[in-house]
Amino acid sequence: MLADVQEAARAAFPDALAEGRLKISTRECLRLCTRDPVVRVEPSGDAFSGPDVDDLMETIRDTLRSAPGNGLEPGGA
């Protein structure tokens, strides 16, 4: 699941990843409280358990769009 999220993020947000404005990871400590795959997204710090990849990409887009100096235009990628 992490690989699917990373692949989708690379396709949707290559600049944010390259510039370090977006980081996606999974951690052992996050997996202790659920059996579902868990993905944590920075800069928000939000953790998602068993997320739908498309829904997660939309959440990331909204988070990046609301960040100051994001370089994303409303309605854009």
All heavy atoms as TSV, in Angstrom:
chain	resi	resn	atom	element	x	y	z
A	1	MET	N	N	0.821	-1.185	0.000
A	1	MET	CA	C	0.000	0.000	0.000
A	1	MET	C	C	0.868	1.253	0.000
A	1	MET	O	O	0.570	2.192	-0.702
A	1	MET	CB	C	-0.911	-0.030	1.229
A	1	MET	CG	C	-2.162	0.783	1.096
A	1	MET	SD	S	-2.164	2.512	1.562
A	1	MET	CE	C	-1.688	2.527	3.219
A	2	LEU	N	N	1.938	1.258	0.777
A	2	LEU	CA	C	2.826	2.414	0.799
A	2	LEU	C	C	3.390	2.685	-0.592
A	2	LEU	O	O	3.448	3.831	-1.028
A	2	LEU	CB	C	3.956	2.217	1.806
A	2	LEU	CG	C	4.956	3.366	1.899
A	2	LEU	CD1	C	4.269	4.651	2.343
A	2	LEU	CD2	C	6.089	2.997	2.846
A	3	ALA	N	N	3.755	1.631	-1.308
A	3	ALA	CA	C	4.298	1.804	-2.658
A	3	ALA	C	C	3.264	2.444	-3.579
A	3	ALA	O	O	3.614	3.304	-4.401
A	3	ALA	CB	C	4.761	0.463	-3.218
A	4	ASP	N	N	1.999	2.061	-3.441
A	4	ASP	CA	C	0.938	2.663	-4.259
A	4	ASP	C	C	0.793	4.150	-3.961
A	4	ASP	O	O	0.645	4.971	-4.866
A	4	ASP	CB	C	-0.406	1.973	-4.018
A	4	ASP	CG	C	-0.443	0.548	-4.531
A	4	ASP	OD1	O	0.388	0.200	-5.396
A	4	ASP	OD2	O	-1.300	-0.217	-4.046
A	5	VAL	N	N	0.836	4.502	-2.680
A	5	VAL	CA	C	0.712	5.904	-2.277
A	5	VAL	C	C	1.923	6.696	-2.774
A	5	VAL	O	O	1.778	7.796	-3.311
A	5	VAL	CB	C	0.554	6.030	-0.754
A	5	VAL	CG1	C	0.660	7.480	-0.307
A	5	VAL	CG2	C	-0.774	5.426	-0.298
A	6	GLN	N	N	3.114	6.144	-2.626
A	6	GLN	CA	C	4.319	6.838	-3.084
A	6	GLN	C	C	4.292	7.050	-4.593
A	6	GLN	O	O	4.640	8.125	-5.070
A	6	GLN	CB	C	5.565	6.057	-2.668
A	6	GLN	CG	C	5.817	6.119	-1.188
A	6	GLN	CD	C	6.952	5.216	-0.749
A	6	GLN	OE1	O	7.145	4.127	-1.280
A	6	GLN	NE2	N	7.697	5.677	0.251
A	7	GLU	N	N	3.869	6.041	-5.341
A	7	GLU	CA	C	3.791	6.158	-6.801
A	7	GLU	C	C	2.779	7.230	-7.208
A	7	GLU	O	O	3.059	8.071	-8.074
A	7	GLU	CB	C	3.404	4.816	-7.414
A	7	GLU	CG	C	3.326	4.829	-8.916
A	7	GLU	CD	C	2.947	3.469	-9.482
A	7	GLU	OE1	O	3.182	2.454	-8.823
A	7	GLU	OE2	O	2.403	3.457	-10.602
A	8	ALA	N	N	1.621	7.221	-6.571
A	8	ALA	CA	C	0.594	8.220	-6.887
A	8	ALA	C	C	1.077	9.622	-6.532
A	8	ALA	O	O	0.846	10.574	-7.279
A	8	ALA	CB	C	-0.705	7.894	-6.150
A	9	ALA	N	N	1.763	9.764	-5.408
A	9	ALA	CA	C	2.275	11.074	-4.991
A	9	ALA	C	C	3.361	11.568	-5.948
A	9	ALA	O	O	3.400	12.755	-6.279
A	9	ALA	CB	C	2.810	11.008	-3.566
A	10	ARG	N	N	4.234	10.673	-6.398
A	10	ARG	CA	C	5.265	11.069	-7.368
A	10	ARG	C	C	4.634	11.583	-8.655
A	10	ARG	O	O	5.124	12.532	-9.248
A	10	ARG	CB	C	6.207	9.905	-7.667
A	10	ARG	CG	C	7.289	9.711	-6.636
A	10	ARG	CD	C	8.358	8.745	-7.109
A	10	ARG	NE	N	7.864	7.400	-7.343
A	10	ARG	CZ	C	7.811	6.448	-6.428
A	10	ARG	NH1	N	8.216	6.691	-5.201
A	10	ARG	NH2	N	7.360	5.252	-6.727
A	11	ALA	N	N	3.542	10.958	-9.067
A	11	ALA	CA	C	2.865	11.381	-10.295
A	11	ALA	C	C	2.104	12.691	-10.094
A	11	ALA	O	O	2.109	13.555	-10.971
A	11	ALA	CB	C	1.902	10.293	-10.762
A	12	ALA	N	N	1.473	12.854	-8.936
A	12	ALA	CA	C	0.622	14.017	-8.703
A	12	ALA	C	C	1.378	15.231	-8.163
A	12	ALA	O	O	1.011	16.368	-8.448
A	12	ALA	CB	C	-0.510	13.648	-7.737
A	13	PHE	N	N	2.425	15.005	-7.374
A	13	PHE	CA	C	3.111	16.104	-6.683
A	13	PHE	C	C	4.631	16.002	-6.780
A	13	PHE	O	O	5.339	16.062	-5.776
A	13	PHE	CB	C	2.713	16.113	-5.196
A	13	PHE	CG	C	1.240	16.000	-4.966
A	13	PHE	CD1	C	0.689	14.838	-4.460
A	13	PHE	CD2	C	0.398	17.054	-5.276
A	13	PHE	CE1	C	-0.672	14.719	-4.253
A	13	PHE	CE2	C	-0.967	16.948	-5.076
A	13	PHE	CZ	C	-1.503	15.784	-4.567
A	14	PRO	N	N	5.187	15.866	-7.987
A	14	PRO	CA	C	6.643	15.680	-8.098
A	14	PRO	C	C	7.446	16.852	-7.529
A	14	PRO	O	O	8.483	16.639	-6.893
A	14	PRO	CB	C	6.871	15.513	-9.602
A	14	PRO	CG	C	5.692	16.179	-10.247
A	14	PRO	CD	C	4.548	15.959	-9.285
A	15	ASP	N	N	6.971	18.072	-7.728
A	15	ASP	CA	C	7.710	19.235	-7.229
A	15	ASP	C	C	7.703	19.291	-5.713
A	15	ASP	O	O	8.729	19.571	-5.081
A	15	ASP	CB	C	7.139	20.534	-7.799
A	15	ASP	CG	C	7.334	20.641	-9.304
A	15	ASP	OD1	O	8.220	19.938	-9.841
A	15	ASP	OD2	O	6.597	21.404	-9.936
A	16	ALA	N	N	6.551	19.039	-5.103
A	16	ALA	CA	C	6.448	19.077	-3.642
A	16	ALA	C	C	7.348	18.023	-3.004
A	16	ALA	O	O	8.001	18.282	-1.993
A	16	ALA	CB	C	5.001	18.875	-3.198
A	17	LEU	N	N	7.427	16.851	-3.604
A	17	LEU	CA	C	8.312	15.806	-3.089
A	17	LEU	C	C	9.774	16.200	-3.268
A	17	LEU	O	O	10.578	16.073	-2.346
A	17	LEU	CB	C	8.026	14.472	-3.781
A	17	LEU	CG	C	6.740	13.773	-3.339
A	17	LEU	CD1	C	6.361	12.677	-4.327
A	17	LEU	CD2	C	6.902	13.196	-1.945
A	18	ALA	N	N	10.120	16.697	-4.463
A	18	ALA	CA	C	11.507	17.069	-4.751
A	18	ALA	C	C	11.987	18.204	-3.858
A	18	ALA	O	O	13.158	18.237	-3.464
A	18	ALA	CB	C	11.650	17.458	-6.221
A	19	GLU	N	N	11.080	19.126	-3.529
A	19	GLU	CA	C	11.441	20.277	-2.697
A	19	GLU	C	C	11.342	19.976	-1.207
A	19	GLU	O	O	11.639	20.836	-0.383
A	19	GLU	CB	C	10.529	21.452	-3.041
A	19	GLU	CG	C	10.721	21.948	-4.465
A	19	GLU	CD	C	9.612	22.869	-4.933
A	19	GLU	OE1	O	8.719	23.205	-4.120
A	19	GLU	OE2	O	9.632	23.251	-6.120
A	20	GLY	N	N	10.900	18.775	-0.850
A	20	GLY	CA	C	10.785	18.411	0.554
A	20	GLY	C	C	9.557	18.976	1.251
A	20	GLY	O	O	9.456	18.930	2.474
A	21	ARG	N	N	8.598	19.509	0.473
A	21	ARG	CA	C	7.374	20.040	1.077
A	21	ARG	C	C	6.384	18.934	1.388
A	21	ARG	O	O	5.402	19.155	2.082
A	21	ARG	CB	C	6.720	21.069	0.149
A	21	ARG	CG	C	7.539	22.328	-0.012
A	21	ARG	CD	C	6.824	23.384	-0.836
A	21	ARG	NE	N	6.662	22.948	-2.215
A	21	ARG	CZ	C	5.485	22.912	-2.850
A	21	ARG	NH1	N	4.382	23.282	-2.259
A	21	ARG	NH2	N	5.424	22.516	-4.103
A	22	LEU	N	N	6.635	17.741	0.887
A	22	LEU	CA	C	5.762	16.599	1.109
A	22	LEU	C	C	6.618	15.382	1.391
A	22	LEU	O	O	7.591	15.123	0.684
A	22	LEU	CB	C	4.896	16.348	-0.135
A	22	LEU	CG	C	4.021	15.112	-0.133
A	22	LEU	CD1	C	2.980	15.188	0.980
A	22	LEU	CD2	C	3.346	14.954	-1.483
A	23	LYS	N	N	6.268	14.657	2.444
A	23	LYS	CA	C	6.962	13.422	2.786
A	23	LYS	C	C	5.909	12.398	3.177
A	23	LYS	O	O	4.999	12.707	3.946
A	23	LYS	CB	C	7.926	13.647	3.938
A	23	LYS	CG	C	8.677	12.408	4.339
A	23	LYS	CD	C	9.625	12.666	5.475
A	23	LYS	CE	C	10.311	11.386	5.869
A	23	LYS	NZ	N	11.146	11.555	7.048
A	24	ILE	N	N	6.043	11.208	2.656
A	24	ILE	CA	C	5.100	10.135	2.950
A	24	ILE	C	C	5.896	8.970	3.513
A	24	ILE	O	O	6.896	8.556	2.930
A	24	ILE	CB	C	4.343	9.704	1.683
A	24	ILE	CG1	C	3.537	10.884	1.154
A	24	ILE	CG2	C	3.447	8.506	1.973
A	24	ILE	CD1	C	2.937	10.651	-0.202
A	25	SER	N	N	5.466	8.467	4.658
A	25	SER	CA	C	6.199	7.369	5.273
A	25	SER	C	C	5.257	6.484	6.054
A	25	SER	O	O	4.119	6.838	6.333
A	25	SER	CB	C	7.290	7.916	6.198
A	25	SER	OG	O	6.713	8.678	7.242
A	26	THR	N	N	5.756	5.316	6.397
A	26	THR	CA	C	5.056	4.434	7.317
A	26	THR	C	C	6.057	4.086	8.401
A	26	THR	O	O	7.260	4.017	8.156
A	26	THR	CB	C	4.501	3.183	6.600
A	26	THR	OG1	O	3.721	2.448	7.523
A	26	THR	CG2	C	5.579	2.319	6.022
A	27	ARG	N	N	5.570	3.905	9.586
A	27	ARG	CA	C	6.463	3.640	10.716
A	27	ARG	C	C	5.900	2.518	11.555
A	27	ARG	O	O	4.701	2.382	11.704
A	27	ARG	CB	C	6.611	4.891	11.577
A	27	ARG	CG	C	7.206	6.032	10.806
A	27	ARG	CD	C	7.356	7.240	11.654
A	27	ARG	NE	N	7.820	8.320	10.811
A	27	ARG	CZ	C	8.135	9.495	11.252
A	27	ARG	NH1	N	8.028	9.771	12.524
A	27	ARG	NH2	N	8.544	10.429	10.425
A	28	GLU	N	N	6.794	1.755	12.128
A	28	GLU	CA	C	6.394	0.638	12.979
A	28	GLU	C	C	5.509	1.110	14.125
A	28	GLU	O	O	4.509	0.482	14.440
A	28	GLU	CB	C	7.632	-0.079	13.531
A	28	GLU	CG	C	7.306	-1.341	14.274
A	28	GLU	CD	C	6.683	-2.416	13.380
A	28	GLU	OE1	O	7.046	-2.521	12.209
A	28	GLU	OE2	O	5.810	-3.135	13.892
A	29	CYS	N	N	5.833	2.243	14.729
A	29	CYS	CA	C	5.054	2.713	15.878
A	29	CYS	C	C	3.619	3.053	15.484
A	29	CYS	O	O	2.700	2.924	16.280
A	29	CYS	CB	C	5.711	3.914	16.548
A	29	CYS	SG	S	5.879	5.352	15.475
A	30	LEU	N	N	3.408	3.475	14.246
A	30	LEU	CA	C	2.059	3.771	13.790
A	30	LEU	C	C	1.257	2.494	13.562
A	30	LEU	O	O	0.052	2.488	13.682
A	30	LEU	CB	C	2.087	4.583	12.494
A	30	LEU	CG	C	2.625	6.002	12.585
A	30	LEU	CD1	C	2.699	6.616	11.193
A	30	LEU	CD2	C	1.754	6.849	13.483
A	31	ARG	N	N	1.940	1.408	13.243
A	31	ARG	CA	C	1.243	0.168	12.928
A	31	ARG	C	C	0.840	-0.609	14.168
A	31	ARG	O	O	0.111	-1.577	14.080
A	31	ARG	CB	C	2.116	-0.709	12.035
A	31	ARG	CG	C	2.168	-0.160	10.618
A	31	ARG	CD	C	2.908	-1.077	9.698
A	31	ARG	NE	N	4.200	-0.456	9.466
A	31	ARG	CZ	C	5.338	-1.098	9.388
A	31	ARG	NH1	N	5.384	-2.393	9.493
A	31	ARG	NH2	N	6.459	-0.460	9.161
A	32	LEU	N	N	1.308	-0.223	15.338
A	32	LEU	CA	C	0.995	-0.974	16.543
A	32	LEU	C	C	-0.465	-0.857	16.960
A	32	LEU	O	O	-0.994	-1.747	17.599
A	32	LEU	CB	C	1.899	-0.513	17.700
A	32	LEU	CG	C	3.388	-0.794	17.513
A	32	LEU	CD1	C	4.167	-0.228	18.684
A	32	LEU	CD2	C	3.646	-2.286	17.369
A	33	CYS	N	N	-1.125	0.228	16.589
A	33	CYS	CA	C	-2.492	0.443	17.050
A	33	CYS	C	C	-3.544	-0.037	16.058
A	33	CYS	O	O	-4.733	0.064	16.327
A	33	CYS	CB	C	-2.714	1.910	17.403
A	33	CYS	SG	S	-2.349	3.022	16.057
A	34	THR	N	N	-3.152	-0.578	14.923
A	34	THR	CA	C	-4.102	-1.079	13.925
A	34	THR	C	C	-3.423	-2.140	13.077
A	34	THR	O	O	-2.206	-2.149	12.951
A	34	THR	CB	C	-4.629	0.057	13.024
A	34	THR	OG1	O	-5.554	-0.496	12.092
A	34	THR	CG2	C	-3.519	0.771	12.286
A	35	ARG	N	N	-4.210	-3.004	12.513
A	35	ARG	CA	C	-3.660	-4.006	11.600
A	35	ARG	C	C	-3.672	-3.513	10.162
A	35	ARG	O	O	-3.086	-4.116	9.281
A	35	ARG	CB	C	-4.452	-5.301	11.705
A	35	ARG	CG	C	-4.264	-5.980	13.030
A	35	ARG	CD	C	-5.122	-7.211	13.135
A	35	ARG	NE	N	-5.029	-7.732	14.497
A	35	ARG	CZ	C	-4.924	-8.988	14.789
A	35	ARG	NH1	N	-4.936	-9.885	13.846
A	35	ARG	NH2	N	-4.826	-9.376	16.033
A	36	ASP	N	N	-4.373	-2.402	9.915
A	36	ASP	CA	C	-4.437	-1.831	8.566
A	36	ASP	C	C	-3.129	-1.108	8.252
A	36	ASP	O	O	-2.443	-0.634	9.154
A	36	ASP	CB	C	-5.578	-0.814	8.464
A	36	ASP	CG	C	-6.948	-1.460	8.577
A	36	ASP	OD1	O	-7.078	-2.643	8.202
A	36	ASP	OD2	O	-7.876	-0.794	9.060
A	37	PRO	N	N	-2.800	-0.993	6.958
A	37	PRO	CA	C	-1.638	-0.178	6.587
A	37	PRO	C	C	-1.872	1.269	7.031
A	37	PRO	O	O	-2.985	1.779	6.952
A	37	PRO	CB	C	-1.604	-0.266	5.065
A	37	PRO	CG	C	-2.448	-1.442	4.718
A	37	PRO	CD	C	-3.451	-1.582	5.809
A	38	VAL	N	N	-0.819	1.896	7.513
A	38	VAL	CA	C	-0.904	3.283	7.975
A	38	VAL	C	C	0.108	4.110	7.202
A	38	VAL	O	O	1.251	3.707	7.038
A	38	VAL	CB	C	-0.620	3.391	9.484
A	38	VAL	CG1	C	-0.590	4.842	9.926
A	38	VAL	CG2	C	-1.673	2.626	10.276
A	39	VAL	N	N	-0.338	5.272	6.718
A	39	VAL	CA	C	0.542	6.196	6.009
A	39	VAL	C	C	0.484	7.519	6.732
A	39	VAL	O	O	-0.589	8.013	7.072
A	39	VAL	CB	C	0.086	6.373	4.542
A	39	VAL	CG1	C	0.941	7.406	3.846
A	39	VAL	CG2	C	0.131	5.048	3.805
A	40	ARG	N	N	1.652	8.105	6.982
A	40	ARG	CA	C	1.727	9.426	7.600
A	40	ARG	C	C	2.192	10.417	6.545
A	40	ARG	O	O	3.135	10.154	5.806
A	40	ARG	CB	C	2.699	9.419	8.768
A	40	ARG	CG	C	2.768	10.763	9.433
A	40	ARG	CD	C	3.662	10.744	10.632
A	40	ARG	NE	N	3.779	12.096	11.151
A	40	ARG	CZ	C	4.288	12.388	12.301
A	40	ARG	NH1	N	4.726	11.442	13.086
A	40	ARG	NH2	N	4.375	13.636	12.698
A	41	VAL	N	N	1.540	11.569	6.521
A	41	VAL	CA	C	1.832	12.598	5.521
A	41	VAL	C	C	2.347	13.847	6.217
A	41	VAL	O	O	1.749	14.314	7.179
A	41	VAL	CB	C	0.558	12.930	4.706
A	41	VAL	CG1	C	0.853	14.001	3.678
A	41	VAL	CG2	C	-0.002	11.690	4.045
A	42	GLU	N	N	3.480	14.354	5.750
A	42	GLU	CA	C	3.998	15.630	6.226
A	42	GLU	C	C	3.811	16.637	5.103
A	42	GLU	O	O	3.952	16.265	3.945
A	42	GLU	CB	C	5.485	15.518	6.574
A	42	GLU	CG	C	5.778	14.588	7.722
A	42	GLU	CD	C	5.278	15.095	9.067
A	42	GLU	OE1	O	4.894	16.278	9.163
A	42	GLU	OE2	O	5.241	14.320	10.006
A	43	PRO	N	N	3.480	17.853	5.333
A	43	PRO	CA	C	3.726	18.608	6.547
A	43	PRO	C	C	2.603	18.555	7.573
A	43	PRO	O	O	2.782	19.036	8.679
A	43	PRO	CB	C	3.888	20.041	6.035
A	43	PRO	CG	C	2.997	20.099	4.851
A	43	PRO	CD	C	3.066	18.724	4.244
A	44	SER	N	N	1.472	17.961	7.251
A	44	SER	CA	C	0.344	17.998	8.187
A	44	SER	C	C	0.571	17.112	9.403
A	44	SER	O	O	0.054	17.398	10.483
A	44	SER	CB	C	-0.943	17.569	7.480
A	44	SER	OG	O	-0.889	16.199	7.138
A	45	GLY	N	N	1.321	16.017	9.239
A	45	GLY	CA	C	1.514	15.074	10.330
A	45	GLY	C	C	0.351	14.112	10.479
A	45	GLY	O	O	0.341	13.270	11.369
A	46	ASP	N	N	-0.642	14.218	9.596
A	46	ASP	CA	C	-1.804	13.342	9.668
A	46	ASP	C	C	-1.402	11.911	9.328
A	46	ASP	O	O	-0.575	11.669	8.452
A	46	ASP	CB	C	-2.890	13.798	8.691
A	46	ASP	CG	C	-3.494	15.137	9.065
A	46	ASP	OD1	O	-3.477	15.477	10.261
A	46	ASP	OD2	O	-3.977	15.840	8.161
A	47	ALA	N	N	-2.014	10.959	10.025
A	47	ALA	CA	C	-1.804	9.541	9.754
A	47	ALA	C	C	-3.132	8.949	9.302
A	47	ALA	O	O	-4.176	9.241	9.882
A	47	ALA	CB	C	-1.288	8.829	10.997
A	48	PHE	N	N	-3.076	8.136	8.266
A	48	PHE	CA	C	-4.271	7.538	7.686
A	48	PHE	C	C	-4.140	6.026	7.728
A	48	PHE	O	O	-3.138	5.477	7.291
A	48	PHE	CB	C	-4.445	8.000	6.238
A	48	PHE	CG	C	-4.591	9.488	6.107
A	48	PHE	CD1	C	-3.471	10.298	5.971
A	48	PHE	CD2	C	-5.838	10.081	6.140
A	48	PHE	CE1	C	-3.599	11.670	5.855
A	48	PHE	CE2	C	-5.972	11.453	6.035
A	48	PHE	CZ	C	-4.839	12.249	5.894
A	49	SER	N	N	-5.149	5.368	8.250
A	49	SER	CA	C	-5.165	3.914	8.350
A	49	SER	C	C	-5.959	3.336	7.192
A	49	SER	O	O	-7.143	3.615	7.048
A	49	SER	CB	C	-5.793	3.499	9.681
A	49	SER	OG	O	-5.879	2.103	9.767
A	50	GLY	N	N	-5.295	2.547	6.346
A	50	GLY	CA	C	-5.945	1.909	5.217
A	50	GLY	C	C	-6.635	2.880	4.269
A	50	GLY	O	O	-7.770	2.642	3.875
A	51	PRO	N	N	-5.963	3.973	3.888
A	51	PRO	CA	C	-6.640	4.992	3.073
A	51	PRO	C	C	-6.854	4.555	1.632
A	51	PRO	O	O	-6.107	3.743	1.101
A	51	PRO	CB	C	-5.662	6.164	3.114
A	51	PRO	CG	C	-4.324	5.504	3.208
A	51	PRO	CD	C	-4.560	4.304	4.093
A	52	ASP	N	N	-7.874	5.104	1.008
A	52	ASP	CA	C	-8.052	4.989	-0.433
A	52	ASP	C	C	-7.026	5.941	-1.063
A	52	ASP	O	O	-6.939	7.112	-0.678
A	52	ASP	CB	C	-9.480	5.406	-0.814
A	52	ASP	CG	C	-9.668	5.406	-2.311
A	52	ASP	OD1	O	-9.892	4.314	-2.861
A	52	ASP	OD2	O	-9.582	6.497	-2.912
A	53	VAL	N	N	-6.241	5.448	-2.003
A	53	VAL	CA	C	-5.155	6.239	-2.576
A	53	VAL	C	C	-5.676	7.518	-3.226
A	53	VAL	O	O	-5.115	8.599	-3.033
A	53	VAL	CB	C	-4.319	5.399	-3.556
A	53	VAL	CG1	C	-3.270	6.251	-4.252
A	53	VAL	CG2	C	-3.648	4.244	-2.829
A	54	ASP	N	N	-6.765	7.438	-3.983
A	54	ASP	CA	C	-7.303	8.629	-4.645
A	54	ASP	C	C	-7.779	9.664	-3.628
A	54	ASP	O	O	-7.533	10.865	-3.787
A	54	ASP	CB	C	-8.443	8.265	-5.595
A	54	ASP	CG	C	-7.971	7.467	-6.800
A	54	ASP	OD1	O	-6.794	7.622	-7.191
A	54	ASP	OD2	O	-8.772	6.687	-7.335
A	55	ASP	N	N	-8.459	9.207	-2.579
A	55	ASP	CA	C	-8.903	10.124	-1.524
A	55	ASP	C	C	-7.715	10.772	-0.825
A	55	ASP	O	O	-7.734	11.963	-0.510
A	55	ASP	CB	C	-9.770	9.401	-0.491
A	55	ASP	CG	C	-11.128	8.990	-1.032
A	55	ASP	OD1	O	-11.535	9.495	-2.103
A	55	ASP	OD2	O	-11.772	8.144	-0.377
A	56	LEU	N	N	-6.674	9.981	-0.608
A	56	LEU	CA	C	-5.482	10.512	0.048
A	56	LEU	C	C	-4.801	11.562	-0.825
A	56	LEU	O	O	-4.363	12.603	-0.324
A	56	LEU	CB	C	-4.518	9.380	0.381
A	56	LEU	CG	C	-3.271	9.756	1.156
A	56	LEU	CD1	C	-3.616	10.460	2.466
A	56	LEU	CD2	C	-2.431	8.517	1.433
A	57	MET	N	N	-4.737	11.345	-2.139
A	57	MET	CA	C	-4.135	12.328	-3.040
A	57	MET	C	C	-4.926	13.641	-2.998
A	57	MET	O	O	-4.350	14.731	-3.021
A	57	MET	CB	C	-4.057	11.808	-4.472
A	57	MET	CG	C	-3.100	10.647	-4.684
A	57	MET	SD	S	-1.394	10.992	-4.191
A	57	MET	CE	C	-1.277	10.029	-2.691
A	58	GLU	N	N	-6.240	13.554	-2.902
A	58	GLU	CA	C	-7.062	14.758	-2.805
A	58	GLU	C	C	-6.800	15.497	-1.490
A	58	GLU	O	O	-6.687	16.727	-1.470
A	58	GLU	CB	C	-8.545	14.399	-2.921
A	58	GLU	CG	C	-9.433	15.612	-3.021
A	58	GLU	CD	C	-10.871	15.246	-3.360
A	58	GLU	OE1	O	-11.083	14.271	-4.102
A	58	GLU	OE2	O	-11.757	15.954	-2.882
A	59	THR	N	N	-6.656	14.748	-0.405
A	59	THR	CA	C	-6.351	15.354	0.893
A	59	THR	C	C	-4.994	16.048	0.854
A	59	THR	O	O	-4.835	17.161	1.351
A	59	THR	CB	C	-6.384	14.289	2.004
A	59	THR	OG1	O	-7.703	13.733	2.070
A	59	THR	CG2	C	-6.001	14.873	3.353
A	60	ILE	N	N	-4.011	15.388	0.254
A	60	ILE	CA	C	-2.676	15.984	0.134
A	60	ILE	C	C	-2.739	17.253	-0.715
A	60	ILE	O	O	-2.150	18.276	-0.359
A	60	ILE	CB	C	-1.674	14.965	-0.459
A	60	ILE	CG1	C	-1.423	13.842	0.541
A	60	ILE	CG2	C	-0.371	15.660	-0.852
A	60	ILE	CD1	C	-0.652	12.676	-0.035
A	61	ARG	N	N	-3.462	17.194	-1.823
A	61	ARG	CA	C	-3.600	18.370	-2.694
A	61	ARG	C	C	-4.190	19.544	-1.913
A	61	ARG	O	O	-3.700	20.664	-1.988
A	61	ARG	CB	C	-4.477	18.035	-3.896
A	61	ARG	CG	C	-4.639	19.185	-4.884
A	61	ARG	CD	C	-5.399	18.774	-6.131
A	61	ARG	NE	N	-4.585	17.847	-6.928
A	61	ARG	CZ	C	-4.847	16.546	-7.086
A	61	ARG	NH1	N	-5.897	16.005	-6.537
A	61	ARG	NH2	N	-4.050	15.803	-7.813
A	62	ASP	N	N	-5.241	19.279	-1.128
A	62	ASP	CA	C	-5.866	20.340	-0.334
A	62	ASP	C	C	-4.900	20.904	0.700
A	62	ASP	O	O	-4.843	22.113	0.919
A	62	ASP	CB	C	-7.126	19.820	0.369
A	62	ASP	CG	C	-8.249	19.500	-0.604
A	62	ASP	OD1	O	-8.190	19.939	-1.773
A	62	ASP	OD2	O	-9.191	18.792	-0.181
A	63	THR	N	N	-4.113	20.031	1.329
A	63	THR	CA	C	-3.146	20.467	2.337
A	63	THR	C	C	-2.062	21.329	1.709
A	63	THR	O	O	-1.716	22.392	2.230
A	63	THR	CB	C	-2.514	19.251	3.040
A	63	THR	OG1	O	-3.545	18.506	3.682
A	63	THR	CG2	C	-1.476	19.686	4.066
A	64	LEU	N	N	-1.516	20.880	0.584
A	64	LEU	CA	C	-0.475	21.660	-0.095
A	64	LEU	C	C	-1.024	22.991	-0.597
A	64	LEU	O	O	-0.358	24.015	-0.529
A	64	LEU	CB	C	0.112	20.866	-1.258
A	64	LEU	CG	C	1.003	19.690	-0.878
A	64	LEU	CD1	C	1.361	18.887	-2.114
A	64	LEU	CD2	C	2.248	20.152	-0.150
A	65	ARG	N	N	-2.238	22.962	-1.105
A	65	ARG	CA	C	-2.852	24.177	-1.636
A	65	ARG	C	C	-3.029	25.224	-0.540
A	65	ARG	O	O	-2.934	26.421	-0.793
A	65	ARG	CB	C	-4.193	23.839	-2.272
A	65	ARG	CG	C	-4.759	24.956	-3.118
A	65	ARG	CD	C	-5.993	24.513	-3.865
A	65	ARG	NE	N	-5.582	23.705	-5.010
A	65	ARG	CZ	C	-6.239	22.640	-5.457
A	65	ARG	NH1	N	-7.318	22.229	-4.871
A	65	ARG	NH2	N	-5.798	21.986	-6.501
A	66	SER	N	N	-3.302	24.794	0.682
A	66	SER	CA	C	-3.546	25.737	1.775
A	66	SER	C	C	-2.255	26.233	2.433
A	66	SER	O	O	-2.292	27.165	3.229
A	66	SER	CB	C	-4.454	25.101	2.829
A	66	SER	OG	O	-3.790	24.033	3.477
A	67	ALA	N	N	-1.116	25.633	2.075
A	67	ALA	CA	C	0.160	26.042	2.663
A	67	ALA	C	C	0.645	27.347	2.022
A	67	ALA	O	O	0.531	27.528	0.811
A	67	ALA	CB	C	1.208	24.952	2.467
A	68	PRO	N	N	1.196	28.254	2.833
A	68	PRO	CA	C	1.732	29.512	2.281
A	68	PRO	C	C	2.846	29.233	1.271
A	68	PRO	O	O	3.675	28.365	1.487
A	68	PRO	CB	C	2.290	30.231	3.506
A	68	PRO	CG	C	1.712	29.559	4.694
A	68	PRO	CD	C	1.362	28.159	4.266
A	69	GLY	N	N	2.833	29.969	0.156
A	69	GLY	CA	C	3.886	29.844	-0.851
A	69	GLY	C	C	3.902	28.497	-1.521
A	69	GLY	O	O	4.947	28.007	-1.913
A	70	ASN	N	N	2.731	27.874	-1.668
A	70	ASN	CA	C	2.662	26.522	-2.163
A	70	ASN	C	C	2.926	26.373	-3.646
A	70	ASN	O	O	3.266	25.313	-4.122
A	70	ASN	CB	C	1.292	25.908	-1.839
A	70	ASN	CG	C	0.147	26.662	-2.482
A	70	ASN	OD1	O	0.283	27.214	-3.558
A	70	ASN	ND2	N	-0.983	26.708	-1.816
A	71	GLY	N	N	2.711	27.406	-4.431
A	71	GLY	CA	C	2.927	27.320	-5.871
A	71	GLY	C	C	1.815	26.588	-6.602
A	71	GLY	O	O	1.926	26.349	-7.783
A	72	LEU	N	N	0.747	26.213	-5.896
A	72	LEU	CA	C	-0.379	25.546	-6.526
A	72	LEU	C	C	-1.509	26.528	-6.715
A	72	LEU	O	O	-1.931	27.187	-5.777
A	72	LEU	CB	C	-0.870	24.364	-5.684
A	72	LEU	CG	C	0.085	23.204	-5.500
A	72	LEU	CD1	C	-0.535	22.171	-4.577
A	72	LEU	CD2	C	0.422	22.563	-6.829
A	73	GLU	N	N	-2.004	26.622	-7.892
A	73	GLU	CA	C	-3.130	27.489	-8.187
A	73	GLU	C	C	-4.421	26.756	-7.889
A	73	GLU	O	O	-4.506	25.540	-8.095
A	73	GLU	CB	C	-3.113	27.917	-9.671
A	73	GLU	CG	C	-1.892	28.727	-10.034
A	73	GLU	CD	C	-1.803	30.032	-9.262
A	73	GLU	OE1	O	-2.843	30.635	-9.017
A	73	GLU	OE2	O	-0.684	30.416	-8.913
A	74	PRO	N	N	-5.464	27.450	-7.431
A	74	PRO	CA	C	-6.758	26.784	-7.225
A	74	PRO	C	C	-7.222	26.103	-8.495
A	74	PRO	O	O	-7.108	26.671	-9.588
A	74	PRO	CB	C	-7.702	27.938	-6.841
A	74	PRO	CG	C	-6.799	28.982	-6.281
A	74	PRO	CD	C	-5.499	28.855	-7.064
A	75	GLY	N	N	-7.656	24.854	-8.353
A	75	GLY	CA	C	-8.118	24.099	-9.509
A	75	GLY	C	C	-6.982	23.398	-10.232
A	75	GLY	O	O	-7.215	22.629	-11.149
A	76	GLY	N	N	-5.735	23.635	-9.836
A	76	GLY	CA	C	-4.609	23.000	-10.484
A	76	GLY	C	C	-4.190	21.754	-9.744
A	76	GLY	O	O	-4.823	21.322	-8.803
A	77	ALA	N	N	-3.104	21.139	-10.200
A	77	ALA	CA	C	-2.594	19.918	-9.570
A	77	ALA	C	C	-1.998	20.314	-8.302
A	77	ALA	O	O	-1.734	19.965	-7.356
A	77	ALA	CB	C	-1.570	19.239	-10.462
